[in-house]
Amino acid sequence: MPSFDIVSEVENQEIDNAINQARKELAARFDFKGSTAAIEVVKDVIKLSAEDAGHLKGLFDIVIAKLAKRNVDLRNIDRKDPAISSIGHATQELHVKQGLDGDKAKEIVKTIKAQDFKVQSALQERQIRVTGKSGTTFRP
């Protein structure tokens, strides 16, 4: 039975490469000289920290530009609201979404079934497996 998977994942190596490029640019930029701005990656979370909201916005712009340049789909990056302390220190988290979330996956399965294709679709963890009989053509 021929099959294919529908999945939405981001390559971790491309994220690492983009973050390394962002760190290099951060070290070279004049407006960040002597700054305590930092970029950390913990699992699927990119943590940005800077001494004020202005530097945080600049740091965010650098990271997003590097991710886009490495062809990371920015729809898989979930931007959380920045947290600014009373002394002005600012932090922000960017969550990298891996796989399909439940609602989106159910919507895709429902759409496949509504098209009357002679295939079966099944949700497996965070991906959809579509299977059909040999000789079945998949055309939109």
N, CA, C and O of each residue as an XYZ file, in Angstrom:
560
protein
N       0.848     -1.177      0.000
C       0.000      0.000      0.000
C       0.900      1.249      0.000
O       1.658      1.462      0.947
N       0.821      2.060     -1.039
C       1.586      3.302     -1.049
C       1.051      4.267      0.007
O      -0.147      4.314      0.286
N       1.960      5.019      0.574
C       1.553      5.992      1.592
C       2.511      7.170      1.597
O       3.619      7.100      1.064
N       2.059      8.247      2.209
C       2.917      9.396      2.452
C       2.465     10.058      3.742
O       1.342      9.854      4.202
N       3.359     10.857      4.319
C       3.079     11.535      5.579
C       2.957     13.030      5.349
O       3.666     13.614      4.530
N       2.041     13.631      6.092
C       1.903     15.085      6.119
C       2.413     15.529      7.476
O       1.861     15.144      8.507
N       3.457     16.331      7.481
C       4.075     16.745      8.742
C       4.629     18.155      8.589
O       4.971     18.588      7.489
N       4.709     18.849      9.691
C       5.259     20.204      9.694
C       6.354     20.268     10.755
O       6.076     20.471     11.937
N       7.594     20.094     10.320
C       8.713     20.116     11.252
C       9.772     21.096     10.769
O       9.899     21.381      9.578
N      10.515     21.591     11.725
C      11.607     22.514     11.445
C      12.908     21.772     11.724
O      13.033     21.085     12.738
N      13.873     21.910     10.825
C      15.157     21.252     11.023
C      15.941     21.969     12.117
O      16.199     23.169     12.032
N      16.315     21.210     13.146
C      17.047     21.790     14.273
C      18.420     22.307     13.858
O      18.913     23.276     14.434
N      19.042     21.673     12.866
C      20.351     22.124     12.402
C      20.259     23.515     11.780
O      21.156     24.335     11.976
N      19.202     23.791     11.040
C      19.030     25.120     10.448
C      18.803     26.173     11.536
O      19.283     27.300     11.418
N      18.074     25.810     12.591
C      17.873     26.746     13.705
C      19.206     27.025     14.384
O      19.515     28.179     14.681
N      20.008     25.980     14.635
C      21.327     26.173     15.253
C      22.210     27.071     14.391
O      22.889     27.960     14.906
N      22.200     26.839     13.082
C      23.003     27.668     12.182
C      22.548     29.127     12.216
O      23.373     30.040     12.249
N      21.233     29.339     12.206
C      20.700     30.704     12.244
C      21.064     31.392     13.561
O      21.426     32.569     13.557
N      20.976     30.685     14.674
C      21.310     31.264     15.984
C      22.794     31.597     16.053
O      23.170     32.640     16.587
N      23.638     30.724     15.520
C      25.082     31.014     15.501
C      25.383     32.250     14.663
O      26.221     33.067     15.045
N      24.708     32.398     13.522
C      24.895     33.596     12.700
C      24.398     34.839     13.436
O      25.016     35.900     13.354
N      23.284     34.706     14.153
C      22.743     35.843     14.907
C      23.704     36.249     16.014
O      23.894     37.440     16.258
N      24.315     35.275     16.688
C      25.292     35.587     17.750
C      26.508     36.314     17.181
O      27.026     37.240     17.806
N      26.968     35.898     15.994
C      28.099     36.573     15.355
C      27.751     38.017     15.014
O      28.551     38.926     15.231
N      26.541     38.221     14.473
C      26.125     39.587     14.148
C      25.963     40.416     15.408
O      26.303     41.600     15.420
N      25.447     39.807     16.472
C      25.278     40.495     17.744
C      26.621     40.985     18.288
O      26.717     42.092     18.816
N      27.651     40.158     18.155
C      28.984     40.528     18.630
C      29.603     41.639     17.785
O      30.417     42.417     18.282
N      29.219     41.716     16.507
C      29.825     42.686     15.594
C      29.083     44.018     15.527
O      29.666     45.014     15.099
N      27.830     44.065     15.933
C      27.037     45.293     15.770
C      27.438     46.358     16.777
O      27.636     46.081     17.960
N      27.551     47.570     16.283
C      27.973     48.699     17.110
C      26.953     49.014     18.205
O      27.343     49.322     19.331
N      25.669     48.942     17.899
C      24.655     49.302     18.885
C      24.532     48.272     20.015
O      23.835     48.524     20.998
N      25.194     47.123     19.891
C      25.182     46.122     20.963
C      26.533     45.996     21.666
O      26.708     45.100     22.491
N      27.500     46.879     21.357
C      28.807     46.847     22.019
C      28.628     47.158     23.502
O      27.984     48.142     23.864
N      29.200     46.316     24.352
C      29.099     46.505     25.794
C      27.741     46.131     26.359
O      27.475     46.355     27.541
N      26.904     45.581     25.552
C      25.554     45.202     25.955
C      25.562     43.796     26.554
O      26.444     42.989     26.261
N      24.575     43.519     27.388
C      24.446     42.181     27.956
C      23.418     41.348     27.200
O      22.886     40.384     27.749
N      23.134     41.698     25.972
C      22.158     40.967     25.161
C      22.674     39.550     24.906
O      23.860     39.336     24.657
N      21.742     38.583     24.975
C      22.138     37.182     24.796
C      21.024     36.400     24.116
O      19.844     36.742     24.200
N      21.447     35.334     23.436
C      20.521     34.411     22.787
C      20.837     33.018     23.314
O      21.978     32.562     23.235
N      19.826     32.346     23.851
C      20.001     30.986     24.350
C      18.976     30.080     23.668
O      17.862     30.505     23.361
N      19.365     28.834     23.437
C      18.446     27.852     22.869
C      18.353     26.696     23.857
O      19.354     26.059     24.188
N      17.136     26.438     24.319
C      16.878     25.310     25.207
C      15.772     24.477     24.578
O      14.613     24.890     24.536
N      16.148     23.293     24.086
C      15.223     22.395     23.397
C      14.559     23.125     22.233
O      15.247     23.482     21.277
N      13.241     23.362     22.278
C      12.542     24.053     21.193
C      12.158     25.475     21.575
O      11.154     25.997     21.090
N      12.954     26.111     22.446
C      12.682     27.478     22.891
C      13.939     28.321     22.683
O      15.031     27.959     23.122
N      13.757     29.452     22.004
C      14.844     30.421     21.829
C      14.577     31.545     22.813
O      13.536     32.198     22.741
N      15.515     31.781     23.742
C      15.342     32.811     24.763
C      16.219     34.008     24.424
O      17.431     33.880     24.253
N      15.589     35.164     24.331
C      16.285     36.412     24.050
C      16.287     37.251     25.319
O      15.271     37.328     26.010
N      17.408     37.876     25.630
C      17.447     38.782     26.781
C      18.328     39.979     26.444
O      19.357     39.858     25.779
N      17.887     41.138     26.926
C      18.606     42.393     26.697
C      18.323     43.325     27.864
O      17.452     43.052     28.690
N      19.070     44.441     27.929
C      18.884     45.332     29.070
C      17.701     46.274     28.943
O      17.304     46.893     29.930
N      17.126     46.399     27.754
C      15.917     47.222     27.622
C      15.098     46.757     26.419
O      15.546     45.920     25.635
N      13.913     47.304     26.288
C      12.993     46.885     25.235
C      13.531     47.209     23.840
O      13.288     46.454     22.899
N      14.239     48.295     23.697
C      14.796     48.675     22.397
C      15.828     47.679     21.906
O      15.814     47.281     20.741
N      16.730     47.275     22.805
C      17.723     46.272     22.431
C      17.058     44.917     22.177
O      17.493     44.165     21.305
N      16.013     44.609     22.933
C      15.312     43.346     22.731
C      14.667     43.307     21.345
O      14.707     42.278     20.671
N      14.079     44.417     20.922
C      13.465     44.478     19.591
C      14.527     44.285     18.510
O      14.300     43.566     17.537
N      15.682     44.922     18.678
C      16.778     44.752     17.724
C      17.280     43.320     17.685
O      17.577     42.786     16.616
N      17.374     42.698     18.856
C      17.808     41.312     18.956
C      16.800     40.382     18.285
O      17.185     39.444     17.586
N      15.515     40.641     18.496
C      14.460     39.859     17.853
C      14.550     39.979     16.335
O      14.436     38.982     15.622
N      14.756     41.199     15.844
C      14.865     41.420     14.399
C      16.044     40.656     13.803
O      15.938     40.107     12.707
N      17.165     40.619     14.520
C      18.345     39.893     14.053
C      18.036     38.405     13.940
O      18.331     37.780     12.921
N      17.438     37.839     14.993
C      17.152     36.402     15.011
C      16.159     36.025     13.924
O      16.361     35.037     13.217
N      15.093     36.795     13.782
C      14.088     36.495     12.763
C      14.692     36.599     11.358
O      14.393     35.775     10.494
N      15.531     37.596     11.130
C      16.160     37.741      9.816
C      17.054     36.543      9.504
O      17.064     36.056      8.373
N      17.797     36.071     10.486
C      18.689     34.924     10.265
C      17.889     33.633     10.050
O      18.264     32.802      9.223
N      16.787     33.465     10.794
C      15.935     32.292     10.587
C      15.334     32.302      9.180
O      15.301     31.272      8.507
N      14.863     33.461      8.744
C      14.275     33.580      7.409
C      15.325     33.319      6.334
O      15.030     32.691      5.317
N      16.538     33.793      6.550
C      17.608     33.599      5.574
C      17.975     32.119      5.440
O      18.388     31.674      4.369
N      17.824     31.358      6.531
C      18.110     29.927      6.521
C      16.904     29.104      6.072
O      16.908     27.880      6.200
N      15.874     29.766      5.549
C      14.652     29.128      5.044
C      13.879     28.358      6.113
O      13.272     27.326      5.828
N      13.907     28.867      7.346
C      13.061     28.323      8.403
C      11.710     29.009      8.268
O      11.635     30.237      8.248
N      10.648     28.225      8.176
C       9.301     28.783      8.016
C       8.913     29.525      9.298
O       8.798     28.913     10.360
N       8.716     30.815      9.198
C       8.437     31.639     10.373
C       7.047     31.389     10.949
O       6.749     31.847     12.052
N       6.196     30.674     10.225
C       4.893     30.301     10.787
C       5.055     29.266     11.886
O       4.138     29.059     12.681
N       6.215     28.609     11.941
C       6.493     27.630     12.992
C       7.167     28.265     14.202
O       7.532     27.562     15.143
N       7.334     29.563     14.190
C       7.928     30.274     15.319
C       6.813     31.030     16.032
O       6.176     31.912     15.456
N       6.588     30.672     17.298
C       5.531     31.290     18.096
C       6.166     32.317     19.030
O       6.893     31.959     19.956
N       5.890     33.570     18.784
C       6.484     34.670     19.547
C       5.638     34.961     20.787
O       4.451     35.270     20.680
N       6.255     34.860     21.949
C       5.585     35.199     23.202
C       5.804     36.683     23.493
O       6.738     37.293     22.973
N       4.937     37.256     24.328
C       5.066     38.667     24.686
C       6.346     38.894     25.487
O       6.720     38.057     26.309
N       7.020     40.022     25.252
C       8.227     40.300     26.026
C       7.892     40.592     27.487
O       6.858     41.184     27.796
N       8.785     40.164     28.375
C       8.651     40.443     29.801
C       9.695     41.497     30.158
O      10.896     41.264     30.021
N       9.230     42.651     30.613
C      10.132     43.753     30.946
C      10.049     43.986     32.451
O       8.972     44.238     32.990
N      11.194     43.898     33.120
C      11.217     44.065     34.577
C      11.160     45.542     34.942
O      11.259     46.413     34.078
N      11.001     45.806     36.220
C      10.905     47.189     36.681
C      12.211     47.955     36.507
O      12.196     49.181     36.396
N      13.337     47.251     36.480
C      14.615     47.938     36.265
C      14.969     48.042     34.791
O      16.010     48.589     34.428
N      14.079     47.504     33.931
C      14.250     47.676     32.494
C      14.757     46.461     31.751
O      14.705     46.433     30.521
N      15.250     45.449     32.461
C      15.747     44.251     31.778
C      14.591     43.552     31.058
O      13.515     43.387     31.631
N      14.809     43.140     29.802
C      13.745     42.564     28.980
C      14.130     41.170     28.493
O      15.273     40.917     28.113
N      13.145     40.272     28.516
C      13.346     38.922     27.995
C      12.157     38.548     27.112
O      11.064     39.097     27.249
N      12.390     37.617     26.220
C      11.333     37.151     25.337
C      11.657     35.724     24.915
O      12.819     35.357     24.742
N      10.602     34.928     24.754
C      10.774     33.556     24.301
C      10.137     33.366     22.930
O       9.060     33.890     22.646
N      10.825     32.610     22.096
C      10.314     32.211     20.784
C      10.221     30.689     20.811
O      11.237     30.005     20.935
N       9.018     30.163     20.697
C       8.814     28.718     20.728
C       8.777     28.185     19.297
O       8.076     28.723     18.440
N       9.538     27.128     19.053
C       9.582     26.485     17.748
C       8.570     25.343     17.769
O       8.690     24.409     18.562
N       7.580     25.427     16.895
C       6.536     24.401     16.840
C       7.008     23.263     15.934
O       7.384     23.477     14.781
N       6.979     22.053     16.484
C       7.346     20.860     15.733
C       6.107     19.997     15.560
O       5.411     19.718     16.536
N       5.821     19.575     14.356
C       4.676     18.717     14.100
C       3.390     19.512     13.972
O       3.382     20.738     14.082
N       2.302     18.789     13.737
C       0.991     19.408     13.586
C       0.276     19.415     14.932
O       0.309     18.421     15.657
N      -0.365     20.521     15.269
C      -1.158     20.542     16.496
C      -2.485     19.825     16.238
O      -2.865     19.624     15.084
N      -3.177     19.445     17.285
C      -4.377     18.623     17.184
C      -5.457     19.201     16.306
O      -6.009     18.488     15.468
N      -5.782     20.484     16.472
C      -6.862     21.093     15.698
C      -6.537     21.151     14.209
O      -7.386     20.841     13.373
N      -5.325     21.541     13.882
C      -4.928     21.644     12.475
C      -4.902     20.260     11.819
O      -5.315     20.106     10.670
N      -4.418     19.263     12.550
C      -4.373     17.898     12.011
C      -5.777     17.370     11.745
O      -6.020     16.746     10.712
N      -6.700     17.614     12.667
C      -8.079     17.162     12.477
C      -8.713     17.857     11.272
O      -9.480     17.244     10.528
N      -8.394     19.129     11.083
C      -8.919     19.875      9.935
C      -8.403     19.288      8.616
O      -9.152     19.185      7.645
N      -7.126     18.905      8.586
C      -6.540     18.325      7.378
C      -7.177     16.977      7.074
O      -7.515     16.696      5.924
N      -7.346     16.134      8.104
C      -7.977     14.825      7.919
C      -9.401     14.996      7.409
O      -9.830     14.272      6.510
N     -10.137     15.949      7.977
C     -11.523     16.208      7.561
C     -11.572     16.653      6.096
O     -12.462     16.236      5.354
N     -10.629     17.492      5.677
C     -10.574     17.967      4.298
C     -10.272     16.822      3.336
O     -10.851     16.755      2.252
N      -9.374     15.925      3.721
C      -9.044     14.779      2.863
C     -10.278     13.895      2.691
O     -10.575     13.449      1.582
N     -10.991     13.643      3.782
C     -12.187     12.795      3.705
C     -13.295     13.459      2.899
O     -14.067     12.763      2.238
N     -13.395     14.773      2.935
C     -14.433     15.493      2.195
C     -14.184     15.471      0.689
O     -15.118     15.679     -0.085
N     -12.953     15.225      0.257
C     -12.618     15.226     -1.170
C     -12.979     13.918     -1.869
O     -12.829     13.820     -3.087
N     -13.446     12.922     -1.140
C     -13.835     11.623     -1.702
C     -12.695     10.922     -2.436
O     -12.929     10.231     -3.427
N     -11.472     11.093     -1.960
C     -10.360     10.305     -2.488
C     -10.493      8.890     -1.958
O     -11.070      8.681     -0.891
N      -9.974      7.929     -2.675
C     -10.012      6.540     -2.222
C      -8.763      6.257     -1.385
O      -7.936      5.414     -1.733
N      -8.655      6.977     -0.287
C      -7.511      6.857      0.613
C      -8.007      6.876      2.054
O      -9.119      7.316      2.347
N      -7.155      6.387      2.938
C      -7.406      6.498      4.369
C      -6.354      7.431      4.957
O      -5.191      7.417      4.554
N      -6.782      8.228      5.904
C      -5.835      9.107      6.594
C      -5.946      8.842      8.084
O      -7.043      8.692      8.623
N      -4.800      8.786      8.738
C      -4.767      8.493     10.169
C      -3.785      9.443     10.855
O      -2.691      9.705     10.355
N      -4.198      9.938     11.987
C      -3.359     10.830     12.783
C      -2.433      9.969     13.633
O      -2.898      9.165     14.441
N      -1.123     10.136     13.453
C      -0.127      9.390     14.220
C       0.811     10.381     14.875
O       1.583     11.060     14.197
N       0.742     10.465     16.201
C       1.508     11.422     16.978
C       1.295     12.817     16.419
O       0.191     13.345     16.557
N       2.263     13.434     15.809
C       2.107     14.805     15.324
C       2.224     14.866     13.806
O       2.714     15.851     13.252
N       1.767     13.799     13.133
C       1.769     13.758     11.677
C       0.565     12.970     11.192
O      -0.084     12.267     11.966
N       0.273     13.093      9.908
C      -0.855     12.392      9.310
C      -0.303     11.421      8.274
O       0.476     11.815      7.407
N      -0.696     10.174      8.358
C      -0.303      9.163      7.383
C      -1.474      8.939      6.443
O      -2.577      8.622      6.887
N      -1.241      9.102      5.142
C      -2.258      8.896      4.118
C      -1.863      7.663      3.327
O      -0.760      7.596      2.784
N      -2.773      6.669      3.258
C      -2.500      5.429      2.536
C      -3.611      5.177      1.524
O      -4.755      5.584      1.724
N      -3.262      4.511      0.453
C      -4.236      4.189     -0.584
C      -3.847      2.923     -1.311
O      -2.742      2.413     -1.121
N      -4.723      2.416     -2.126
C      -4.442      1.201     -2.895
C      -3.437      1.518     -3.995
O      -3.308      2.666     -4.418
N      -2.752      0.526     -4.439
C      -1.807      0.684     -5.529
C      -2.556      1.133     -6.776
O      -3.611      0.581     -7.092
N      -2.044      2.099     -7.471
C      -2.672      2.616     -8.673
C      -3.549      3.834     -8.413
O      -4.052      4.443     -9.357
N      -3.738      4.194     -7.155
C      -4.514      5.377     -6.827
C      -3.669      6.618     -7.080
O      -2.520      6.680     -6.644
N      -4.212      7.588     -7.766
C      -3.471      8.818     -8.005
C      -3.935      9.885     -7.014
O      -5.129     10.036     -6.754
N      -2.984     10.607     -6.478
C      -3.261     11.691     -5.550
C      -3.142     12.992     -6.314
O      -2.035     13.436     -6.617
N      -4.251     13.596     -6.623
C      -4.229     14.877     -7.325
C      -5.166     15.836     -6.638
O      -6.268     15.459     -6.239
N      -4.732     17.084     -6.497
C      -5.607     18.067     -5.854
C      -6.754     18.491     -6.738
O      -7.575     19.314     -6.332
